[in-house]
Every structure is written in structure tokens, then in C-alpha cells.
């Protein structure tokens, strides 16, 4: 579990292993019975423990996060050629990944930033890349959705007013960007070639 997802410091992850489980190290080293390398980040571990403790206290907030997430999704899906990426049932309650067909995710983020809205087009691990998410590619999503996929993350601090603000500005952003986009014909020969190239990587 990445610690930033629980309101804690970055660069710290936790895992749970059974005592008799055969766990192999991804990074060579002798610590923890050969399972990892390096010295523990004690301060970060303490912080993650406290974050887990607070998560238990605020479990009741999860229902509100899901309610706001669903409200956000319902409003965004009213925009034509828009869809949810992934399973609608088996997923986190506070996160949604929405594909806006025919436009670039980076352009969407630029426009959202002008309205003071923060979102992402992928994980923090791939923030320096303009390539679409390898996870979404592995899911077999079409090229026109891959590049226009945006992840919205909510928390217990998110308000209805903030969700409504996103829903107010997104239709206009999508409309403007699609008016400028060349990716508006699913049957275009060049697009079919690109689809085959993307699928061929997997």
C-alpha cells in the first residue's frame, strides 16, 4: 500500500506476508531475511503506522467519499463519448479513471489547472512520461480513450462544491479540445494503424 494514498509521506510502501510465505526480494540485500536491501525509514514507518491508525478512526468517511465519487462520475458521463475505465464494482471508493474520447489527457490537465483543479493522467511513477498508462493499454482500451484518460482522486476533505466545480467546467473544456482535435474519426485509416501498433506491444 503506497503511503501517500493514506495521507502520509511519499516513497514508503507497506506489505503483509505470512510467516511461512516464500517471498522473493526484488532488490538484492540481506535485510529482512534477504527479502530487501537498505535501512528502514523509521520516521516514515512511524508516520505510516499513525496514518493507518487514523484511517480506522475515519472509516465512516469512506461512504461519503464514494457518494461524491459517484456524483462526479454521473456528471462526467453525461459528456458525450466519455466512459469509466475499469470495473465499476471492484475498486477503490474514492478514485475514478475517466476516458474522454478524442482528446489528450495533458491538454485536459492544463485546462483544469487554470480552474484550480488537480487531477492526473497516470500514476506518480510515470509522471515524466507522455505515453499512456501501461495498465490501461494492457486492458485493451482503444487509442482514442488511452490518451484522454484522467484520474480523479477524492478524500474526506473533498466537498460537494468542489465536485460541482469540476462538473461545471469539464463540459466546456472537453468541447473546446475536441474542436481542435484530429482524433475525431474512429474509422480513420491512420488511427486503425495506430490501434494495431498499441495492441501489438502487448
N, C-alpha and C positions, 0 to 999 in steps of 0.2 A: 504494500500500500504506500504510494507516494505521500510524504508528509504534507506538501503544500495543499493537497486535497482536503486536509483536515485542519486548515488554518495554522499550519506550523511552518517552520523554516524549510527552505529548499534543500535539495541534494541529500535527502535522507529517505530511505525506504525500509519497510519492515516486512517480515515474512514469518510464517508459522510452520514449523516442521515437527513431525512426530519423532520421538527419540530413536526409534528403530528404522526410520526412513532413510533410504540411501540418497543423499543429496550431494550432487557434484558441484564443485566450485567453478564459476565462470571466469574467475580471476585467480591465477595461481598464488598460493600463500599458505602459511602453516597455521594461521589463527583459526579459532573455532573448529578444531579437528580437521584442518585442511580444507574447509569449506569456503574461505575467503582470505583476502590479503588486506593488510593495513591495520591501523589502530582505530578503535571505536571513537566516534564523535560523541563523547559523553554528554556534553551540553545539549546537543541535538537530540540524543536519545531521551534525555530527561524531558525536553520540550515536547517530543512526540508522545511520551507517556502522559504528560499533562493534557495534551490535545485529545488523546483517546479518552481520558477521564471526563473532560468537558463534553465530548461527543455523547457520552452516556447521559449526561445531565440534559443535553439539548435534543434528545431523540424525538421528542414531541414536535420539534420544528420541522422534521422531515416531511410530515404531512402537508405543511404549508408550502414548503419548497416544491413538492410535487404538484400542488394545486396551481402555483404560479407558473411552473414549467408547462403544465398542460394548457394554461391560459395563453402562454406565449406561443406554443405550438399551434393551437387552434387559430390564432390570429394570423400567424405567418403562413399557414397552409391555405389561407384564403387568397394568397397571392398566386396567380396562375403559374403553372409549371414549377411547382415547389413541392418537395417531398421530404419525409423524415428518412434519414439514413440509419438503418439498423432495426433491431427488434423493438417493437413498441411496448412490450411487456417486461422482458428480462433485461433491465438496465438500471442505471442509477436514477434516483428520483429528482436530482437537481440539474441534470445535464441533458442537452439535446443537440443533435447534429442535423442541421437542415441543409438540403441541397437546393440551391437556386439555379435553375437551368439556364444555360446560355451566357453566363457572366462569370467573371473572375473573382475569386474569393478575396484576393488582395485589394481589389478595387472596392469591394463591399466594405472591408475593414477601414479603408481610408475614409470612405464617406461616413461610416459610423463614428469614427474618431472625431469628425467635425461636429457631431452632435453630442460628444462626451460619452459615447457608448463603447465599452470594451467587450471584445469577443476575440475569437481566434479562428484560424483556418487549419489548425492542426495542433499536435502536442508541442510542449515546450522543447522537447528533444529535437524536433525538426524545424525550429523557428527560423533557422538560417537558410532554409531551402524553399524554393518556389514550386517544387514538384508537389503534386497532390499526395495526400496521405496514402502510404503503402497499405494501411489497413483497409481503407475504402477501395483501393484498387483490387486487393485480394477478395473483396466482397463482390467484385464483378460489376461495380457501378459504371454506367456509361460515361464517356469522356465529358459530355456536356454537364454532367452533375458533379463529377470529381473536382473540377477546378472551381466550382461555385459553392462548395460546401463550407458552412460556417458552424462553429461550435459555440453555443451559448451556455454559460455556467451560472447557476443561481446559488444563493446561500441563504442562511437565516437572516441576513441583513438586507436581502433584496425586498423591495416594496412593490406594491401593485402599481404605483405611479411610475416606477422605473420600467416595469414591463409594458405599461401602456405607452410610455415614451418610445420604446423600441417599435411597437406596433404602429405608432403614428408616423414614424419616419421611414420605415422599411419599404412600404409600397412605392413611395416616390423614388427611393434610391434604386430599387430594382428596375423600375420603369425607365429611369434615365440611363442606367448602364446597359440595359437591353437594347435601347435605341442606338447605342454606339457599338454594340457587339456584332461581330461577323458570324458568331456561333448560333445562328437562329434557324438553321435548316438541318434537321436530323438526317435527311437523306442525301446531303451534300457528299460528293464522291471523296473529297479530301478528308471529311470527317469520318467516313467509314474506314478509310485507310488508317486514320489515327486511332480509331477504336480497336482495330485489329492489332496495331502496334502495342497499345497499352495492355491488351489481354495477353499478347504474346510474351510479355515479361513474366507472366505467372503460369 
